[in-house]
C-alpha cells in the first residue's frame, strides 16, 4: 500500500519532491500507486518501491529510477526516454508501447517483462536480465545488449540484428557481411568493391544496413549468407550470457 502523503507530494511538484528527497533519507513507498499519465519528468525515484504501480502513459523522461523496484508495474505507453533504470527491477512489468529510447538499463531485471512494441532505440541493456521477456515488434536499433541474458526471450531475429553489436569475431564478421550483402541491391559486388578500397557499400543507395556491427575489410569473403536466426544465435553465444 502506497504512502499517500508521498504520492500527493510527488504529484504536487517534481522540483519540490526532489528537494525533499535531497533533505530526507527515507524509504519511498509508492507500491500500487495510481500515477497514470503523471508528469514525473526528471523525478528522483531512485530506490523507490513501485511494485504494482500504475504508471501507464506517465512522463518519466530523464527520471532517476536507479535501483527502483517496479516489479509487475503497469507502464504501457510510458515515456522513459533517457531515464536511469540501472539495476532496477522490472520483472513482469507491462511496458507495451513504452518509450525507453536512450534509457540506462544496465544490470536491470526485465525477466518476463512485456516490451511488445516498445522503443529501446539506443538504450543500454548491458548485463540486463531479459529472460523470457517479450520483445515482439520492439525497436532495438542501436541498443547495447553486451552481456545481457536473452534466454527464452521472444524477439524477431531481423530486429535483434539491429542492436549495436560492435566488434565480433572474424568468422562472425564475415558471415554478417554476407548477410548484409545478400540484402544489398548490388549484392556481393558492392562489398567486394569496398573491400578493395572503395567507399561504403551503402553510400549511393537508398537502402540501409541489414545488421549493426563493426565491419572489417579484411574479413570480407564472398559466400552464402546464413539466416538471420543463425546469426542471432551466434551473436548471443558470443556477446551475451547464459541463463543465471
C-alpha positions, 0 to 999 in steps of 0.5 A, spaced: 500 500 500 502 506 497 504 512 502 499 517 500 502 523 503 508 521 498 504 520 492 500 527 493 507 530 494 510 527 488 504 529 484 504 536 487 511 538 484 517 534 481 522 540 483 519 540 490 519 532 491 526 532 489 528 537 494 525 533 499 528 527 497 535 531 497 533 533 505 530 526 507 533 519 507 527 515 507 524 509 504 519 511 498 513 507 498 509 508 492 507 500 491 500 500 487 500 507 486 495 510 481 500 515 477 497 514 470 499 519 465 503 523 471 508 528 469 514 525 473 519 528 468 526 528 471 523 525 478 528 522 483 525 515 484 531 512 485 530 506 490 523 507 490 518 501 491 513 501 485 511 494 485 504 494 482 504 501 480 500 504 475 504 508 471 501 507 464 502 513 459 506 517 465 512 522 463 518 519 466 523 522 461 530 523 464 527 520 471 532 517 476 529 510 477 536 507 479 535 501 483 527 502 483 523 496 484 517 496 479 516 489 479 509 487 475 508 495 474 503 497 469 507 502 464 504 501 457 505 507 453 510 510 458 515 515 456 522 513 459 526 516 454 533 517 457 531 515 464 536 511 469 533 504 470 540 501 472 539 495 476 532 496 477 527 491 477 522 490 472 520 483 472 513 482 469 512 489 468 507 491 462 511 496 458 507 495 451 508 501 447 513 504 452 518 509 450 525 507 453 529 510 447 536 512 450 534 509 457 540 506 462 538 499 463 544 496 465 544 490 470 536 491 470 531 485 471 526 485 465 525 477 466 518 476 463 517 483 462 512 485 456 516 490 451 511 488 445 512 494 441 516 498 445 522 503 443 529 501 446 532 505 440 539 506 443 538 504 450 543 500 454 541 493 456 548 491 458 548 485 463 540 486 463 536 480 465 531 479 459 529 472 460 523 470 457 521 477 456 517 479 450 520 483 445 515 482 439 515 488 434 520 492 439 525 497 436 532 495 438 536 499 433 542 501 436 541 498 443 547 495 447 545 488 449 553 486 451 552 481 456 545 481 457 541 474 458 536 473 452 534 466 454 527 464 452 526 471 450 521 472 444 524 477 439 524 477 431 531 475 429 531 481 423 530 486 429 535 483 434 540 484 428 539 491 429 542 492 436 549 495 436 553 489 436 560 492 435 566 488 434 565 480 433 569 475 431 572 474 424 568 468 422 562 472 425 564 478 421 564 475 415 558 471 415 554 478 417 557 481 411 554 476 407 548 477 410 548 484 409 550 483 402 545 478 400 540 484 402 544 489 398 541 491 391 548 490 388 549 484 392 556 481 393 559 486 388 558 492 392 562 489 398 567 486 394 568 493 391 569 496 398 573 491 400 578 493 395 578 500 397 572 503 395 567 507 399 561 504 403 557 499 400 551 503 402 553 510 400 549 511 393 543 507 395 537 508 398 537 502 402 540 501 409 544 496 413 541 489 414 545 488 421 549 493 426 556 491 427 563 493 426 565 491 419 572 489 417 575 489 410 579 484 411 574 479 413 570 480 407 569 473 403 564 472 398 559 466 400 552 464 402 549 468 407 546 464 413 539 466 416 538 471 420 536 466 426 543 463 425 546 469 426 542 471 432 544 465 435 551 466 434 551 473 436 548 471 443 553 465 444 558 470 443 556 477 446 551 475 451 550 470 457 547 464 459 541 463 463 543 465 471 
